[in-house]
């Protein structure tokens, strides 16, 4: 992660949180030409991802969007647009393209062939870096706004990340040891 000797950073998009959602958001934005800074409070990105699927990372399910949505009891409508834009087959293609061979097991569950969640994390981090994302370590404590919208993210050490937009991808409160402490709720 980048050293913060200069206390002001500038970008188009600040992504708060370097889990899978934050890494993918950063990758997508940088791939479209935006200058992206990904802010992570832990010492490394994707810590919680490393324990998913008992350390193997169940990446997705190999099925169509309708079948996938049919298995969701509550809130499936909320997911329509995102799943139609980037379905499970697109997820699989993304990881294969970024050097992670996949396998499908019973129940159509998709895992890396290596059975190692770190391969998924490394592919996400590598893709974000290759697309041009910069990473800085620090805990976001405030998102500044004005009449035009977001203009900066302020870190705990007073570093200011000037931006035109921010994505809050900090996760919930599920596992504090991995950084899931609910920081995004207060932002």
C-alpha positions in Angstrom: 0.0 0.0 0.0 1.1 3.5 -0.7 3.0 5.6 1.8 1.0 8.8 2.7 3.8 11.3 3.0 1.7 13.7 0.9 -1.4 14.3 3.0 -3.6 15.0 0.0 -4.5 12.5 -2.7 -6.6 13.3 -5.8 -8.7 11.0 -7.8 -12.0 10.7 -9.6 -13.3 7.9 -7.4 -12.4 6.9 -3.8 -13.4 3.3 -2.9 -13.6 2.8 0.8 -12.9 -0.9 1.5 -10.7 -3.4 -0.3 -12.8 -6.5 0.0 -14.2 -8.2 -3.1 -16.9 -5.5 -3.7 -14.5 -2.6 -3.3 -11.8 -4.3 -5.5 -14.3 -5.0 -8.2 -15.8 -1.5 -8.1 -12.3 0.0 -8.3 -11.4 -2.3 -11.2 -14.6 -1.5 -13.1 -14.1 2.3 -12.7 -10.4 2.3 -13.5 -11.0 0.1 -16.6 -13.3 2.9 -17.8 -10.6 5.5 -17.4 -11.3 6.9 -14.0 -8.5 7.7 -11.5 -9.3 5.4 -8.6 -7.9 5.3 -5.0 -8.9 2.2 -2.9 -8.7 2.9 0.8 -8.2 -0.1 3.2 -7.9 0.1 6.9 -6.5 -3.4 7.4 -2.9 -4.3 6.6 -3.9 -6.1 3.4 -6.9 -6.2 1.1 -9.4 -9.0 1.1 -8.9 -10.5 4.5 -12.4 -11.8 5.0 -12.4 -13.3 1.5 -9.5 -15.6 2.6 -11.8 -17.4 5.1 -14.8 -17.9 2.7 -15.8 -21.4 1.7 -13.6 -22.8 4.5 -10.6 -21.1 2.9 -11.5 -22.3 -0.6 -13.8 -19.4 -1.7 -17.1 -20.4 -3.3 -16.8 -17.9 -6.1 -20.3 -18.2 -7.6 -22.8 -20.8 -8.7 -22.8 -22.0 -12.3 -26.3 -21.2 -13.3 -28.3 -18.7 -15.2 -29.6 -15.5 -13.7 -33.2 -16.6 -13.5 -32.2 -19.8 -11.6 -29.9 -17.9 -9.3 -32.5 -15.3 -8.5 -35.1 -18.1 -8.0 -33.0 -19.4 -5.1 -33.1 -16.1 -3.2 -35.9 -15.8 -0.7 -36.0 -12.1 0.1 -34.8 -9.2 -1.9 -34.2 -10.8 -5.3 -35.6 -7.8 -7.2 -32.9 -5.6 -5.6 -30.3 -7.8 -7.4 -31.8 -7.9 -10.9 -29.9 -5.1 -12.5 -26.5 -6.1 -11.2 -26.9 -9.8 -12.0 -28.1 -9.1 -15.5 -25.2 -6.7 -16.0 -22.6 -9.2 -14.6 -24.0 -12.7 -14.2 -22.3 -15.8 -12.8 -20.8 -16.7 -16.2 -19.3 -13.2 -16.4 -17.8 -13.8 -12.9 -16.3 -17.1 -14.0 -14.9 -15.5 -17.2 -13.4 -12.7 -15.2 -11.4 -15.0 -12.9 -10.4 -17.4 -15.8 -9.1 -14.3 -17.7 -7.2 -13.1 -14.7 -5.3 -16.4 -14.3 -7.6 -18.4 -11.9 -8.7 -21.7 -13.3 -12.1 -22.7 -11.8 -14.0 -25.9 -11.2 -17.6 -26.7 -10.6 -18.6 -29.0 -7.7 -21.9 -30.5 -6.5 -24.7 -28.1 -6.3 -23.1 -26.0 -9.2 -20.8 -24.4 -6.7 -17.7 -22.8 -8.3 -14.3 -22.8 -6.6 -10.7 -22.1 -7.8 -9.1 -25.3 -8.9 -6.4 -24.7 -6.4 -9.0 -24.7 -3.5 -7.2 -21.6 -2.3 -9.2 -18.4 -1.6 -6.0 -16.4 -1.8 -5.9 -17.0 -5.6 -9.3 -15.2 -5.9 -8.1 -12.3 -3.7 -4.8 -12.0 -5.6 -6.7 -12.0 -9.0 -8.9 -9.1 -7.7 -6.0 -7.1 -6.4 -3.9 -7.7 -9.5 -6.8 -6.7 -11.8 -7.4 -3.5 -9.8 -3.7 -2.6 -9.9 -3.3 -3.5 -13.6 -6.3 -1.3 -14.4 -4.6 1.6 -12.6 -6.1 1.6 -9.1 -3.8 3.1 -6.3 -4.1 1.6 -2.8 -3.6 3.5 0.4 -3.9 2.2 3.9 -6.0 4.1 6.4 -9.4 4.3 8.1 -12.0 6.6 6.5 -13.7 8.7 9.1 -15.7 11.1 7.0 -17.1 11.6 3.6 -17.2 15.3 2.8 -20.0 16.6 0.6 -21.2 19.9 -0.8 -24.1 21.0 -3.0 -22.6 19.2 -6.0 -22.1 15.9 -4.1 -19.1 14.1 -2.7 -15.8 16.0 -2.8 -13.5 14.1 -0.4 -12.9 11.3 2.0 -11.0 12.1 5.2 -8.9 9.5 6.8 -8.2 9.0 10.6 -4.7 10.4 10.2 -6.1 13.5 8.5 -5.1 12.5 5.0 -7.6 14.0 2.5 -8.6 12.0 -0.6 -10.1 14.6 -2.9 -12.6 12.9 -5.2 -15.7 13.5 -7.3 -17.5 10.3 -6.0 -17.1 7.6 -3.4 -18.1 4.0 -3.1 -18.6 2.7 0.4 -17.7 -1.0 0.3 -16.8 -1.6 3.9 -19.0 -4.7 4.5 -21.1 -5.2 7.6 -20.6 -6.3 11.2 -20.2 -10.0 10.6 -16.6 -10.7 11.6 -14.6 -7.9 13.3 -11.3 -9.7 13.3 -11.2 -9.4 9.5 -12.1 -5.7 9.6 -15.9 -6.1 9.4 -16.6 -3.5 12.1 -19.5 -1.6 10.4 -17.4 1.5 9.6 -19.6 2.2 6.6 -22.7 2.7 8.7 -21.2 5.8 10.3 -20.0 7.3 7.0 
